[in-house]
Amino acid sequence: MRYRPICKNKEFGRVYARGKSYVAPQLVLYVFKNRLGYTRVGLTATKKIGKAVVRNRARRVMRAAISACMPYNVGGYDLVFVARGVTPKLKSTKLEKTVRRLLSQAGLPQKEAPAPAAGGEEK
């Protein structure tokens, strides 16, 4: 399921100015409590990342990682994920670990991590 988007520049600016940031080498997360009662998510990749194809890949990888570890509605929050230089070079499974860590630092709930496959013999 897709998340409700943050579309307007004014809304992004509000999250950047008033929100709390959590930084990792692969990703930056800005969190701001809103009064809407539902979660909105914004994804950004600046021109520092690369040309359009690279920026689109960065957003696509972030979207896959976020949908794998964040529940659809975590309450009334605006979340902005900002790609960094290594983001487009990563697989979404590698980025999931970073997203989980940033969400836990922010105190937001997460989806349950999938159980590892049984490595034993089958009967």
N, C-alpha and C positions, 0 to 999 in steps of 0.2 A: 504494500500500500504506500502511496506517495504521501509526503508530509505537506502541510500547508506552507507555501513559500513566503519568504520576505522578498518583496519585489521593488519597493521604492527606495531610492537613494537616501531619503530622509530617515527611513526606518533602519537602514544599515548604519547610518551615521549615529543614530541614537544608541544602538547597541555598542558601537565602537567607543563612544564618548562615556556612557554611563555603565556599561557592562564590565564584568570581571573577565580577565583573560587568563587562559591556561595554555602554556606553550610546550611544544614537543619539537624535536628536530624535523619531523615529517608534517606537522600540522599545528595550527593555532585555533583554539576554540574561544569564542566570546559568548558569555552567558548574561542575559538580562531578563529580569522578572517582568512579565507584562501583566496587564489586567484583563486579558481576553479569556483566560480559562482554557486555552488550548495552545499547543506548541507550534511555533513557526520556525522553519529552518532556512538559512541562506548559505549558499556556497559561493565562494569567490576564488578566483585565480587571476592574479595581476599579470601584466605584460612582462614582468620580470621573469615569470615562469617560462615563457616561450611564446611561440606563435599560436594561432587559433587552434590548430590540431592538438598541440600539447596541452593548452589550457582546457580544452574540452575533455581530453583524457583524464586530466587531474580531477575535474568535476565528476566525471563518470566513476572513477575509482573511489572518490570520497562518498558519492551517493550509495554505492554498493556496500562500502564498509559501514556507513551509518545505518542503512536499513537492516544489516545483519545484527547489529548490537544495540540499537536503540528502540524501545517500544514506541508505538505510534503517538501516544500522548503522555508526556511526562509532567503535565501541569501547565501552568501559564508561563512559559518561557520563550524568549527569542534566542535562538542559537545561530551563530554565524561561524562556519568553518572556513578557514583561510588556508589555501594550499601553499606549500613552500617548495623550494627548488627540487627536492627529491620526490615529491608526491607523485608526479606522473610516471616515475620510473618504478614505482612499487606495485605489487599486486594488492587487490583489495583485502585478501586474507592477512597480509602483513600489516596493513593499515588498520584493520579491526582491533588489533591489540592496542594500538595507540589511541584509537577512539574510545575503547573501554577504559583505558587509564585516565584519559582526560575527563570522561563523564564521571568516573568515580572521584576524581579530584574536585569536580564541581558539585558533587553530592547529588547527582541525578540518577534515577533508576535506570537499569539496563535489562535487556533480555537475558534469559539464562544462556550461558555458553553451552554449545552442543557437547554432549558427552563424547569422549574419545572412543574411537572404534576399539572393540575388544581384540587384543593381539594374541589370544590363545587359540588352541585347536578347537575345531567344531566337533560335536559328537554326533 
